[in-house]
Amino acid sequence: MRLWTSLAVAAAVSLPAALPAHAADRPLTRDALLAMLKTDQVWCSGWRDKDQSCEDVAFIDVLPGDKVRQVSRYRMSADPDLQMVVRETINVEGGALCSVFNFDALEIVVLVDEEPAPVEQSAPILAILAESMANLEGKKACEAYVRDEATGELKASVTLDGEAAPEFDSIYKLIRPDTRILLRPMFEDAEEPSPV
């Protein structure tokens, strides 16, 4: 679900640890993935029980023609309260979500204290982001999913141009849209989660 935005975060901050493999895990089929995408649940990456927070969240709309619109939200820092909202269209290919990276095709809004940042504040942030992702331009990322039947969580495995990229794998918790969700800051010195 995070696809390029997770790659951006990893490129700009640090790479997450790879997920452990489980022999009994079976990938979601295309039909199972589409059914899950249509449930209107919020996809929370990096769920943490102690404060009921997420590293980032994604809101999904299934579109005609095997496409999905994803709106993801990230909290970059607490002081100032700096967040990023990224909107992108992704293709459903088999049981995976895939996208060829094109930075200019992403719709990105930088928020400061819940308000759109002025251009003079957002432009340098977007420039740094674009530079950190330049080596991904034109590459195809796909994210395939396995459901943990015990917890209901989804384990996502990422490939880049067909090659496994476990450093970008994620675990998602699906959350009801009326649930209060807190976003954790991406940077270590920022501690307080922010509500979404």
Backbone hydrogen bonds in HBPLUS format (Angstrom, degrees):
<---DONOR---> <-ACCEPTOR-->    atom                        ^
c    i                          cat <-CA-CA->   ^        H-A-AA   ^      H-
h    n   atom  resd res      DA  || num        DHA   H-A  angle D-A-AA Bond
n    s   type  num  typ     dist DA aas  dist angle  dist       angle   num
A0005-THR N   A0002-ARG O   2.93 MM   3  5.46 126.4  2.22 163.5 150.4     1
A0006-SER N   A0002-ARG O   3.41 MM   4  5.02 155.7  2.48 100.5 105.0     2
A0007-LEU N   A0003-LEU O   3.08 MM   4  6.38 149.3  2.18 146.1 155.6     3
A0008-ALA N   A0004-TRP O   2.80 MM   4  6.05 149.1  1.90 147.8 156.4     4
A0009-VAL N   A0005-THR O   3.03 MM   4  6.26 162.1  2.07 144.8 148.7     5
A0010-ALA N   A0006-SER O   2.94 MM   4  6.10 165.7  1.96 146.9 151.1     6
A0011-ALA N   A0007-LEU O   2.84 MM   4  5.96 154.4  1.90 144.0 151.7     7
A0012-ALA N   A0008-ALA O   2.83 MM   4  6.00 151.4  1.91 149.3 157.4     8
A0013-VAL N   A0009-VAL O   2.73 MM   4  5.72 146.5  1.84 152.5 161.0     9
A0025-ASP N   A0022-HIS O   3.15 MM   3  5.56 157.8  2.21 113.6 120.3    10
A0028-LEU N   A0145-TYR O   2.67 MM 117  5.64 156.5  1.73 160.1 161.9    11
A0033-LEU N   A0029-THR O   2.90 MM   4  6.09 158.5  1.95 152.4 158.4    12
A0034-LEU N   A0030-ARG O   2.91 MM   4  6.14 166.4  1.93 154.7 158.1    13
A0035-ALA N   A0031-ASP O   2.96 MM   4  6.10 157.7  2.01 144.8 151.3    14
A0036-MET N   A0032-ALA O   3.04 MM   4  6.21 152.5  2.12 142.1 149.2    15
A0037-LEU N   A0033-LEU O   2.88 MM   4  6.15 155.4  1.94 152.0 159.3    16
A0038-LYS N   A0034-LEU O   3.06 MM   4  6.23 138.7  2.24 143.6 153.4    17
A0039-THR N   A0036-MET O   3.23 MM   3  5.47 167.5  2.25 110.7 113.7    18
A0042-VAL N   A0175-ILE O   2.75 MM 133  5.03 164.0  1.77 158.2 156.0    19
A0175-ILE N   A0042-VAL O   2.89 MM 133  5.03 163.3  1.92 145.6 151.3    20
A0043-TRP N   A0058-ALA O   2.97 MM  15  5.01 168.8  1.98 153.7 153.1    21
A0058-ALA N   A0043-TRP O   2.86 MM  15  5.01 138.1  2.04 134.2 146.9    22
A0044-CYS N   A0173-LYS O   2.91 MM 129  5.11 166.4  1.93 149.8 153.0    23
A0173-LYS N   A0044-CYS O   2.80 MM 129  5.11 156.2  1.85 146.1 153.3    24
A0045-SER N   A0056-ASP O   3.03 MM  11  5.52 171.8  2.04 158.1 160.7    25
A0055-GLU N   A0045-SER O   2.73 MM  10  5.56 161.4  1.76 165.0 169.8    26
A0046-GLY N   A0171-ILE O   3.35 MM 125  6.30 158.6  2.40 168.6 174.1    27
A0048-ARG N   A0053-SER O   2.86 MM   5  5.31 140.3  2.02 153.3 159.9    28
A0052-GLN N   A0048-ARG O   2.89 MM   4  5.40 112.7  2.35 140.1 158.6    29
A0053-SER N   A0048-ARG O   3.17 MM   5  5.31 144.6  2.30 137.5 144.2    30
A0052-GLN N   A0049-ASP O   3.25 MM   3  4.78 146.8  2.37  92.0 101.7    31
A0054-CYS N   A0182-LEU O   2.77 MM 128  6.18 152.9  1.84 160.2 166.9    32
A0184-ARG N   A0054-CYS O   2.85 MM 130  5.99 167.0  1.87 164.9 166.0    33
A0057-VAL N   A0073-ARG O   3.19 MM  16  5.44 156.4  2.25 144.6 151.7    34
A0073-ARG N   A0057-VAL O   2.85 MM  16  5.44 152.4  1.92 153.9 160.4    35
A0059-PHE N   A0071-VAL O   2.84 MM  12  5.16 157.6  1.88 141.0 147.8    36
A0071-VAL N   A0059-PHE O   2.92 MM  12  5.16 162.1  1.95 150.4 156.4    37
A0061-ASP N   A0069-ARG O   2.89 MM   8  5.08 150.6  1.98 150.0 156.9    38
A0069-ARG N   A0061-ASP O   2.75 MM   8  5.08 167.2  1.77 158.8 161.2    39
A0063-LEU N   A0067-LYS O   2.81 MM   4  5.12 163.0  1.84 142.8 144.8    40
A0092-VAL N   A0066-ASP O   2.84 MM  26  5.14 167.1  1.86 139.0 139.7    41
A0068-VAL N   A0090-ILE O   2.76 MM  22  5.16 150.2  1.85 153.6 160.7    42
A0090-ILE N   A0068-VAL O   2.79 MM  22  5.16 165.1  1.81 154.8 159.6    43
A0070-GLN N   A0088-GLU O   2.92 MM  18  5.52 171.4  1.92 168.7 171.4    44
A0088-GLU N   A0070-GLN O   2.99 MM  18  5.52 156.0  2.05 153.4 161.2    45
A0072-SER N   A0086-VAL O   2.82 MM  14  5.18 163.6  1.84 153.7 154.8    46
A0086-VAL N   A0072-SER O   2.86 MM  14  5.18 159.0  1.90 144.7 151.9    47
A0074-TYR N   A0084-MET O   2.90 MM  10  5.20 157.0  1.95 151.8 159.3    48
A0084-MET N   A0074-TYR O   2.84 MM  10  5.20 155.3  1.90 145.3 151.3    49
A0186-MET N   A0075-ARG O   2.92 MM 111  6.23 134.8  2.12 146.3 158.8    50
A0076-MET N   A0082-LEU O   2.66 MM   6  5.36 140.3  1.81 146.0 159.4    51
A0077-SER N   A0082-LEU O   3.28 MM   5  5.18 155.4  2.34 134.3 138.3    52
A0082-LEU N   A0077-SER O   3.05 MM   5  5.18 152.9  2.13 127.7 136.1    53
A0082-LEU N   A0080-PRO O   2.92 MM   2  5.61 107.0  2.46 114.7  98.0    54
A0113-ASP N   A0081-ASP O   2.85 MM  32  5.07 163.0  1.88 146.4 152.1    55
A0083-GLN N   A0111-LEU O   2.90 MM  28  4.99 164.1  1.93 142.4 147.8    56
A0111-LEU N   A0083-GLN O   2.79 MM  28  4.99 170.3  1.80 141.2 144.7    57
A0085-VAL N   A0109-VAL O   2.87 MM  24  5.19 165.3  1.89 154.5 159.6    58
A0109-VAL N   A0085-VAL O   2.86 MM  24  5.19 160.3  1.90 151.4 158.0    59
A0087-ARG N   A0107-GLU O   2.76 MM  20  5.00 163.1  1.79 148.5 154.5    60
A0107-GLU N   A0087-ARG O   3.04 MM  20  5.00 173.9  2.04 157.1 155.9    61
A0091-ASN N   A0098-CYS O   2.90 MM   7  5.19 160.7  1.94 168.2 161.9    62
A0098-CYS N   A0091-ASN O   2.79 MM   7  5.19 164.3  1.81 152.8 158.2    63
A0093-GLU N   A0096-ALA O   2.85 MM   3  5.29 162.6  1.88 149.1 154.5    64
A0096-ALA N   A0093-GLU O   3.05 MM   3  5.29 154.1  2.12 119.7 127.6    65
A0097-LEU N   A0143-GLU O   2.98 MM  46  5.26 157.8  2.03 138.6 142.3    66
A0143-GLU N   A0097-LEU O   2.81 MM  46  5.26 151.4  1.89 143.6 153.0    67
A0099-SER N   A0141-ALA O   2.92 MM  42  5.54 150.7  2.00 155.9 165.3    68
A0141-ALA N   A0099-SER O   2.90 MM  42  5.54 165.8  1.92 161.7 158.3    69
A0101-PHE N   A0139-LYS O   2.84 MM  38  5.61 163.8  1.87 162.2 159.1    70
A0138-GLY N   A0101-PHE O   2.94 MM  37  5.17 168.3  1.95 143.7 145.0    71
A0105-ALA N   A0102-ASN O   2.88 MM   3  5.42 148.4  1.98 116.3 126.1    72
A0106-LEU N   A0103-PHE O   3.11 MM   3  5.53 155.2  2.18 111.0 118.3    73
A0117-ALA N   A0110-VAL O   2.79 MM   7  5.66 169.5  1.80 154.9 152.9    74
A0112-VAL N   A0115-GLU O   2.77 MM   3  5.35 161.8  1.80 159.7 157.9    75
A0115-GLU N   A0112-VAL O   3.09 MM   3  5.35 165.1  2.11 112.5 116.9    76
A0121-GLN N   A0118-PRO O   2.85 MM   3  5.41 146.3  1.96 115.2 125.6    77
A0122-SER N   A0118-PRO O   2.93 MM   4  6.20 158.8  1.97 155.0 162.0    78
A0123-ALA N   A0119-VAL O   2.84 MM   4  5.50 165.7  1.87 150.6 153.7    79
A0126-LEU N   A0122-SER O   2.95 MM   4  6.21 164.3  1.98 162.9 167.2    80
A0127-ALA N   A0123-ALA O   2.91 MM   4  6.07 151.0  2.00 148.7 157.4    81
A0128-ILE N   A0124-PRO O   3.03 MM   4  6.23 157.7  2.08 145.5 150.2    82
A0129-LEU N   A0125-ILE O   3.02 MM   4  6.25 159.4  2.06 147.5 153.6    83
A0130-ALA N   A0126-LEU O   2.85 MM   4  6.02 163.9  1.88 149.4 153.5    84
A0131-GLU N   A0127-ALA O   2.97 MM   4  6.13 158.9  2.02 146.3 152.1    85
A0132-SER N   A0128-ILE O   2.92 MM   4  6.12 155.6  1.98 148.4 155.0    86
A0133-MET N   A0129-LEU O   3.17 MM   4  6.35 129.3  2.44 141.1 153.5    87
A0133-MET N   A0130-ALA O   3.24 MM   3  5.24 139.3  2.41  95.4 106.7    88
A0134-ALA N   A0131-GLU O   3.35 MM   3  5.18 166.9  2.36 101.8 105.6    89
A0136-LEU N   A0133-MET O   2.85 MM   3  5.44 161.0  1.88 122.6 129.1    90
A0137-GLU N   A0134-ALA O   3.26 MM   3  5.52 160.7  2.30 108.1 113.7    91
A0139-LYS N   A0136-LEU O   2.93 MM   3  5.47 164.4  1.95 142.9 143.9    92
A0161-ASP N   A0140-LYS O   2.63 MM  21  4.94 170.8  1.64 154.3 157.6    93
A0142-CYS N   A0159-THR O   3.00 MM  17  5.31 152.9  2.08 143.1 150.0    94
A0159-THR N   A0142-CYS O   2.89 MM  17  5.31 151.1  1.97 149.0 157.2    95
A0144-ALA N   A0157-SER O   2.94 MM  13  5.31 159.7  1.98 153.1 153.0    96
A0157-SER N   A0144-ALA O   2.82 MM  13  5.31 159.9  1.86 152.5 159.5    97
A0146-VAL N   A0155-LYS O   2.88 MM   9  5.14 144.9  2.01 141.2 152.5    98
A0155-LYS N   A0146-VAL O   2.76 MM   9  5.14 169.5  1.77 157.5 160.1    99
A0148-ASP N   A0153-GLU O   2.78 MM   5  5.32 173.3  1.79 166.6 168.9   100
A0152-GLY N   A0148-ASP O   2.61 MM   4  5.19 149.7  1.70 159.7 167.7   101
A0154-LEU N   A0172-TYR O   2.89 MM  18  5.04 161.7  1.93 145.0 151.0   102
A0172-TYR N   A0154-LEU O   2.77 MM  18  5.04 162.4  1.80 149.7 155.7   103
A0156-ALA N   A0170-SER O   2.82 MM  14  5.13 174.4  1.82 152.6 154.3   104
A0170-SER N   A0156-ALA O   3.20 MM  14  5.13 148.5  2.30 127.1 136.5   105
A0165-ALA N   A0158-VAL O   2.84 MM   7  5.47 159.6  1.88 155.5 148.5   106
A0160-LEU N   A0163-GLU O   2.78 MM   3  5.21 155.1  1.84 151.2 151.9   107
A0163-GLU N   A0160-LEU O   2.99 MM   3  5.21 168.0  2.01 117.2 119.1   108
A0168-PHE N   A0165-ALA O   2.98 MM   3  5.92 170.3  1.99 131.5 134.5   109
A0169-ASP N   A0166-PRO O   3.14 MM   3  5.10 168.4  2.16 106.9 110.4   110
A0179-THR N   A0176-ARG O   3.06 MM   3  5.56 162.8  2.09 122.3 124.6   111
A0196-VAL N   A0181-ILE O   2.75 MM  15  5.53 141.0  1.90 163.8 168.3   112
A0183-LEU N   A0194-SER O   2.52 MM  11  4.92 163.2  1.55 143.1 147.5   113
A0194-SER N   A0183-LEU O   2.70 MM  11  4.92 152.6  1.77 135.0 141.6   114
A0190-ALA N   A0187-PHE O   3.09 MM   3  5.80 165.1  2.12 124.1 128.9   115
